[in-house]
Amino acid sequence: MADSYDAVIIGAGVIGAAVGLELARKGWRTLNVDALPAAGYGSTSGSCAIIRTHYSTVDGAAIAYEGFFYWKDWANYLGADDERGLAEFRATGCMVMKTEANGHLAKIKANMDKLAIPYEEWDTATVKEKLPFLDLRSYAPACRPEDERFGTPTGPELDGAVFFPAAGYITDPQLSAHNLQRATEAAGGAFRFNARVAEILKDGSGAISGVVLENGERIATPVVVNVAGPHSYKVNEMAGATGDMNISTRALKQEVVHVPMPAEGWDETGFVTSDSDISCYTRPEKGNFLLVGSEDPECDTREWVDPDDYDTNFSEQWRVQAMRAAQRFSDLGIPSTMRGVVDLYDVADDWIPIYDKSCVPGYYMAIGTSGNQFKNAPVAGAMMADLIERCQAGHDHDADPLQFALKHTGRTIDVGFYSRRREINEESSFSVLG
């Protein structure tokens, strides 16, 4: 006889585990199924795990600020022990350079003001005082090293920065997913690893009735939640759930650079930076390294891949990102040995996630989340659990979008903002910045 659960969540990354936890806390009998050997072993483990509030949309910023309070009080949110310890949130703050590309942060600051999110204006002198080793000349627009303009200043010094204190990073993103697993298990949920879903079953009415694993095992359930990360589009196709979707998702290869820290006094206590003038973001990395990520400038070719068949090696992009960072960090050393992370983003067309039901009764999606949603995982878990509970009780979310109350900040979010049927959101940065 097949096992039976109230909900099967496909994926046990940080968001999938959070969905399992929030449903289990509502009394649902849940099962997270993951093709990998442990929670958070997929794109979660490759995440830079940056916690920040500066988003180009008000709703994006509101959920991010809500997420900050979950991470700040991580132990109490979990309410369960983990034999491996708890993931550490280093609340370092984040400095974002004012540039032509981001409109000198006028729109971002307006969003912060509307939501009462704290920030500090730093003029050029303050930035130099904080980080005296930075070269603050403009190098925009970002180009590649083979371009004759590369490394040549194109303008005067940047006009300072904005510092966001409600920011930082998680030192071990994979551990955060394991923490959520243990909390879910304490609430009655279960996990199954090394188990890939091969088929999604429906009853005579077309509603979800279960899943079949690759080993032939059948699991009965009226609810399936797709939180499969870079595999999300394949799971949607398997479920036959793409018919009314205006927004699609794809897997994008990404490379993150680890290089030796560039200066004394800038170590693991340093803060996060975001710099659209050179199209890089940074944060400290363990072992006295600086992590350098890309903000996806137009001159770089985006490598869309099959998540089951792609080159997991570093490419020339590693050197490109390191050299871009060296324009700003004047004493940055670029070693011959490439270190860092090669992984995948699950990217929606406008880089804003889909948190929604689908055209298949009982089938739900928390997808398109890679790159800028790690920080929102606890909020997304709670929001998805409310959405699933309401829709399964008969609520028509398409006609009357769920209004979700953020318990820490007191704001209410229209979950229709994340609809699969929305139009492309032109307010998005169309990049990892969200």
MODATA-V250141 format. One record per pair of residues at least 6 apart in sequence whose ideal C-beta (glycine too) atoms are under 7 Angstrom apart, sorted by the first residue. I is the first residue (numbers start at 1). J is the second residue. Records with the same first field share a line. If there is no record, write none. Layout:
I = J + J
This chain:
2 = 210 + 218 + 219 + 220
3 = 219 + 220
4 = 220 + 221
5 = 29 + 30 + 31 + 219 + 221
6 = 28 + 29 + 30 + 221 + 223
7 = 23 + 28 + 30 + 221 + 223 + 225 + 388
8 = 31 + 33 + 211 + 219 + 221 + 224
9 = 16 + 19 + 20 + 30 + 32 + 225 + 227
10 = 33 + 197 + 224 + 225 + 226 + 227 + 228 + 235
11 = 34 + 227 + 228 + 229
12 = 32 + 34 + 39 + 177 + 181 + 191
13 = 40 + 42 + 43 + 44 + 177 + 227 + 229
14 = 40 + 44 + 173 + 176 + 177 + 180 + 374 + 377
15 = 227 + 366 + 369 + 373 + 377 + 380 + 381
16 = 32 + 227
17 = 32 + 39 + 177 + 180 + 181 + 184
18 = 180 + 377 + 378 + 380 + 381
19 = 225 + 227 + 366 + 381 + 384 + 385
20 = 30 + 32 + 184 + 189
21 = 180 + 183 + 184 + 187 + 189 + 381
22 = 381 + 382 + 385
23 = 30 + 385 + 388
24 = 30 + 184 + 187 + 188 + 189
25 = 187
26 = 385 + 389
29 = 188
30 = 189 + 190
31 = 190 + 192 + 219
32 = 189 + 191
33 = 192 + 195 + 197
34 = 193 + 195
35 = 195 + 196
36 = 42 + 193
37 = 193 + 194
38 = 178 + 193
39 = 177 + 178 + 181 + 191
40 = 173 + 174 + 176 + 177 + 178
41 = 174
42 = 229
43 = 229 + 230 + 343 + 344 + 346 + 370
44 = 173 + 174 + 177
45 = 173 + 174
46 = 341 + 343
47 = 173 + 374
48 = 169 + 256 + 283 + 291 + 293
49 = 169 + 170 + 173 + 374
50 = 169 + 272 + 283 + 375
51 = 67 + 68 + 71 + 89 + 167 + 168 + 169 + 170 + 375
52 = 64 + 94 + 164 + 167 + 272 + 375
53 = 61 + 64 + 65 + 68 + 117 + 164 + 166 + 167
54 = 61 + 96 + 108 + 164
55 = 61 + 64 + 111 + 434
56 = 107 + 427 + 428 + 429 + 433 + 434
57 = 425 + 427 + 428
58 = 111 + 114 + 115
59 = 413 + 417
60 = 352 + 434
61 = 111 + 112 + 115 + 117
62 = 115 + 406 + 409 + 411 + 413
63 = 376 + 379 + 413
64 = 375 + 376
65 = 115 + 117 + 166 + 409
66 = 379 + 406 + 408 + 409
67 = 375 + 376 + 378 + 379
68 = 166
69 = 408
70 = 77 + 378 + 379
71 = 89 + 170
72 = 89 + 91
74 = 86 + 87 + 89
75 = 86
77 = 378
78 = 179 + 183
79 = 183
80 = 182 + 183 + 186
81 = 182
82 = 178 + 179 + 182
84 = 175 + 178
86 = 179
87 = 170 + 171 + 172 + 175 + 176 + 179
88 = 170 + 171
89 = 168 + 170
90 = 168 + 169 + 171
91 = 168
92 = 168 + 169 + 270 + 271 + 272
93 = 163 + 164 + 165 + 167 + 168 + 271
94 = 164 + 167 + 271 + 272 + 274
95 = 122 + 161 + 163 + 271 + 273
96 = 105 + 161 + 162 + 164 + 274
97 = 158 + 161 + 275 + 276 + 277
98 = 104 + 105 + 158 + 159 + 160 + 161 + 162
99 = 140 + 158 + 276 + 277
100 = 140
101 = 140 + 276 + 277
102 = 108 + 276
104 = 159
105 = 162
109 = 119 + 162
112 = 119
117 = 166
118 = 165 + 166
119 = 162 + 163 + 164
120 = 162 + 163
121 = 160 + 162
122 = 160 + 161 + 162 + 163
123 = 160
124 = 136 + 157 + 158 + 159 + 160
126 = 160
127 = 134 + 136 + 160 + 161
128 = 136
133 = 262 + 263 + 329 + 330 + 331
134 = 328 + 329
135 = 327 + 328 + 330
136 = 157 + 158
137 = 153 + 156 + 157
138 = 153 + 154 + 155 + 156 + 158 + 277
139 = 153 + 154 + 277 + 278 + 327
140 = 154 + 277
142 = 278 + 279 + 297 + 299 + 324
143 = 149 + 150 + 299
144 = 150 + 299 + 320
145 = 320 + 323
151 = 327
158 = 277
167 = 272
168 = 272
169 = 272 + 283
170 = 176
171 = 286
173 = 374
181 = 191
195 = 213
196 = 213 + 214
197 = 211 + 213
198 = 212 + 213 + 214
199 = 211 + 212 + 238
200 = 208 + 211 + 224 + 238 + 239
201 = 209 + 210 + 211 + 212
202 = 208 + 209
203 = 209
206 = 360 + 361
207 = 361 + 362
208 = 221 + 222 + 223 + 224 + 360 + 361 + 362 + 363
209 = 220 + 222
210 = 218 + 219 + 220 + 221
211 = 219 + 221 + 224
212 = 218
222 = 362
223 = 362 + 364 + 388 + 392
224 = 239 + 362 + 363
225 = 364 + 366 + 384 + 388
226 = 232 + 235 + 236 + 364 + 365 + 367
227 = 366
228 = 235
229 = 346 + 370
230 = 251 + 307 + 344 + 346 + 370
231 = 307
232 = 249 + 346 + 367
233 = 248 + 249 + 250
236 = 242
239 = 360 + 363
240 = 360
241 = 358 + 359 + 360 + 363
243 = 359
244 = 359 + 421
245 = 420 + 421
246 = 420 + 421 + 422 + 423
247 = 348 + 349 + 350 + 354 + 420 + 422
248 = 349
249 = 346 + 347 + 348 + 367 + 368
250 = 304 + 347
251 = 304 + 305 + 307 + 344 + 346
252 = 302 + 303 + 304 + 344 + 345 + 347
253 = 303 + 305 + 310 + 344
254 = 343 + 344 + 345
255 = 314 + 315 + 317 + 318 + 321 + 340 + 342
256 = 291 + 293 + 340 + 341
257 = 292 + 318 + 321 + 322 + 340
258 = 285 + 289 + 291 + 339 + 340
259 = 289 + 290 + 292 + 322 + 332 + 333 + 334 + 335
260 = 288 + 289 + 333 + 335
261 = 267 + 288 + 289 + 290
262 = 290 + 329 + 331 + 332
263 = 331
267 = 284 + 288
268 = 284 + 286
270 = 284
272 = 283
273 = 281 + 282
274 = 281
275 = 281 + 328
276 = 295
278 = 324 + 325 + 327 + 328
279 = 294 + 295 + 297 + 324
280 = 292 + 293 + 294 + 295 + 321 + 324 + 325
281 = 293 + 295
282 = 290 + 291 + 292 + 325
283 = 291
284 = 290
285 = 291
292 = 321 + 322 + 325
294 = 300 + 321
295 = 431 + 432 + 433
296 = 431 + 432
300 = 317
307 = 344
312 = 342
313 = 342
314 = 338 + 342
318 = 338 + 340
322 = 334
323 = 334
325 = 332
326 = 332 + 334
344 = 370
345 = 370 + 371
346 = 367 + 368 + 369 + 370
347 = 368 + 370 + 371
348 = 354 + 368
349 = 424
350 = 424 + 425 + 428 + 430
351 = 428 + 429 + 430 + 431 + 434
352 = 418 + 425 + 428 + 434
353 = 367 + 368 + 369 + 373 + 418
354 = 365 + 367 + 368 + 418 + 420
355 = 366 + 380 + 383 + 384 + 415 + 418
356 = 365 + 418 + 419 + 420
357 = 364 + 387 + 391 + 397
358 = 364 + 365 + 420
364 = 384 + 388
365 = 420
366 = 380 + 384
371 = 432
372 = 432 + 433 + 434
373 = 380
383 = 404 + 415
386 = 402 + 404
387 = 397 + 402 + 415
390 = 402
391 = 397
401 = 414 + 415 + 416
402 = 415
403 = 412 + 414
404 = 412 + 413 + 415
405 = 412
406 = 413
428 = 434
